Amino acid sequence: MDIESIKCIRTQIMHWRLAGESIAFVPTMGNLHAGHLQLVKAAKAEAERVVVSIFVNPTQFDEQDDFANYPRTEDTDLEKLQSEGVDIVYMPKREEMYPTQMLTKVSVSQVTEKHCGAARPGHFDGVATVVCKLFNIVQPDSAFFGEKDFQQLMVIRTMVADLNFPIDIIAVPTLRETDGLAMSSRNTHLNGMQRQQARQLYQALCLAKQAVLEQQASFAEIEQAYLRRLTEQGFKPDYFSICRRSDLQAATELDEQLIILAAARLGKTRLIDNIQLDLNL
């Protein structure tokens, strides 16, 4: 069933709780692809009831054109979720999520200060605030997020820990196209030539990972080399950063659990991706 009102979804959640049923939650902005459905499948394996939200959150867009042009495919999304056996699709209206001027926001420090946080000021405040509101409305036992948006995943985990939400945050590996491009709703904005170019972002991450493992150069030199490579391939990179996986700070030679984060534009489309690696295994 699809529900729009907070009152209705809370009533249904209460019935499930009284029946002793567990609840898994997958928050989305719609325009669903196979990556989203992978989150749904993981949620169904975890809990007796699954709730998926579809809400294009205006407060996390730093460019109004990006918000206006974000693809909205509600009818198709509902068909896909129905075929997956989702119990509730929660589609709140903007007026109910933000009924008045918001005087309160959730802001997570440190983990948001670099990477996408630096490139998109205010973005993660919007993400943390809307997810906090959705968690309060749905009150799930577990919530599922993709690893492609790894910094976002870290923001949510930090918020949940700091604010004592009784929710397990479960990460699901990135689902990729056959050529390696991470699945994303924004991929639909790429034209034919850009779509061919886009696969080179993941290729750069794979090559950089190999360079780190083989100690071909310092971390800083590898970062600079792949920023240049992406620029030469027609991207406008925001960052290409080798980080500690635990807090997304710049990695040192003493760190073992690493992640390489990258963001770059092709035309007006901003792509993000990452790859994890472990040293000294």
Backbone hydrogen bonds, N-H to C=O, Kabsch-Sander energy under -0.5 kcal/mol:
donor,donor_aa,acceptor,acceptor_aa,energy
3,I,89,V,-2.4
9,I,5,S,-1.9
10,R,6,I,-2.3
11,T,7,K,-1.8
12,Q,8,C,-2.1
13,I,9,I,-2.6
14,M,10,R,-2.2
15,H,11,T,-1.7
16,W,12,Q,-2.0
17,R,13,I,-2.5
18,L,14,M,-2.5
19,A,15,H,-1.4
20,G,17,R,-1.7
21,E,16,W,-2.5
24,A,49,R,-2.8
25,F,142,S,-2.0
26,V,51,V,-2.5
28,T,53,S,-1.6
36,H,33,H,-0.6
37,L,33,H,-1.9
38,Q,34,A,-1.7
39,L,35,G,-1.3
40,V,36,H,-1.9
41,K,37,L,-2.5
42,A,38,Q,-2.1
43,A,39,L,-2.3
44,K,40,V,-2.6
45,A,41,K,-1.6
46,E,42,A,-0.7
46,E,43,A,-0.8
47,A,43,A,-2.1
49,R,22,S,-1.8
51,V,24,A,-2.8
52,V,88,I,-2.5
53,S,26,V,-1.7
54,I,90,Y,-2.5
55,F,28,T,-1.8
57,N,55,F,-1.1
60,Q,57,N,-1.2
61,F,58,P,-1.3
62,D,60,Q,-0.5
67,F,63,E,-1.7
68,A,64,Q,-2.8
69,N,65,D,-2.4
70,Y,66,D,-0.7
70,Y,67,F,-0.7
73,T,71,P,-0.5
77,D,73,T,-2.7
78,L,74,E,-2.7
79,E,75,D,-1.8
80,K,76,T,-2.2
81,L,77,D,-2.5
82,Q,78,L,-2.4
83,S,79,E,-2.1
84,E,80,K,-1.0
85,G,82,Q,-1.3
86,V,81,L,-2.1
87,D,50,V,-1.3
88,I,50,V,-1.7
89,V,1,M,-2.6
90,Y,52,V,-2.7
90,Y,88,I,-0.6
91,M,3,I,-3.0
91,M,89,V,-0.7
96,E,93,K,-0.9
97,M,93,K,-2.0
98,Y,94,R,-2.9
103,L,101,Q,-0.6
107,S,105,K,-0.5
109,S,107,S,-0.5
111,V,109,S,-2.7
113,E,110,Q,-1.5
117,G,114,K,-1.9
119,A,115,H,-2.1
120,R,116,C,-2.2
123,H,120,R,-2.1
126,G,122,G,-1.8
127,V,123,H,-2.0
128,A,124,F,-2.9
129,T,125,D,-2.3
130,V,126,G,-2.2
131,V,127,V,-2.5
132,C,128,A,-2.2
133,K,129,T,-2.1
134,L,130,V,-2.5
135,F,131,V,-2.8
136,N,132,C,-2.0
137,I,133,K,-1.9
138,V,134,L,-3.1
139,Q,135,F,-2.5
141,D,23,I,-2.7
142,S,23,I,-1.5
143,A,168,D,-2.7
144,F,25,F,-2.1
145,F,170,I,-2.1
147,E,172,V,-2.4
150,F,147,E,-0.5
150,F,148,K,-1.5
153,L,149,D,-2.3
154,M,150,F,-2.2
155,V,151,Q,-2.3
156,I,152,Q,-2.5
157,R,153,L,-2.5
158,T,154,M,-2.4
159,M,155,V,-2.5
160,V,156,I,-2.6
161,A,157,R,-2.2
162,D,158,T,-2.9
163,L,159,M,-2.5
164,N,161,A,-0.7
165,F,160,V,-1.8
167,I,165,F,-1.7
168,D,141,D,-2.5
169,I,167,I,-0.6
170,I,143,A,-3.0
170,I,168,D,-0.7
171,A,169,I,-0.5
172,V,145,F,-2.3
177,E,181,L,-3.0
180,G,177,E,-2.1
183,M,175,L,-2.5
187,N,184,S,-1.3
188,T,185,S,-1.1
189,H,186,R,-1.9
190,L,187,N,-1.5
195,R,191,N,-2.7
196,Q,192,G,-1.4
197,Q,193,M,-2.0
198,A,194,Q,-2.6
199,R,195,R,-0.7
199,R,196,Q,-0.5
200,Q,197,Q,-2.3
201,L,198,A,-1.7
202,Y,198,A,-0.5
203,Q,199,R,-1.6
204,A,200,Q,-2.1
205,L,201,L,-1.8
206,C,202,Y,-2.4
207,L,203,Q,-2.3
208,A,204,A,-2.5
209,K,205,L,-2.3
210,Q,206,C,-1.9
211,A,207,L,-2.2
212,V,208,A,-2.3
213,L,209,K,-2.6
214,E,210,Q,-2.2
215,Q,212,V,-1.2
216,Q,211,A,-2.5
222,I,218,S,-2.3
223,E,219,F,-2.6
224,Q,220,A,-2.3
225,A,221,E,-2.2
226,Y,222,I,-2.1
227,L,223,E,-1.9
228,R,224,Q,-2.1
229,R,225,A,-2.1
230,L,226,Y,-2.2
231,T,227,L,-2.0
232,E,228,R,-2.6
233,Q,229,R,-1.4
234,G,231,T,-1.6
235,F,230,L,-2.5
236,K,265,R,-1.9
238,D,263,A,-2.9
239,Y,263,A,-1.5
241,S,261,L,-2.8
243,C,241,S,-0.6
243,C,259,I,-3.0
244,R,249,Q,-2.9
245,R,257,Q,-2.5
248,L,244,R,-2.0
251,A,242,I,-2.1
255,D,252,T,-1.5
258,L,256,E,-0.9
258,L,277,L,-2.7
259,I,243,C,-2.1
260,I,275,I,-2.8
261,L,241,S,-2.8
261,L,259,I,-0.6
262,A,273,D,-2.4
263,A,239,Y,-2.0
264,A,271,L,-2.4
265,R,236,K,-1.8
266,L,269,T,-2.7
269,T,266,L,-2.1
270,R,268,K,-0.5
271,L,264,A,-3.2
271,L,269,T,-0.6
273,D,262,A,-2.2
275,I,260,I,-1.6
277,L,258,L,-2.1
279,L,256,E,-2.5
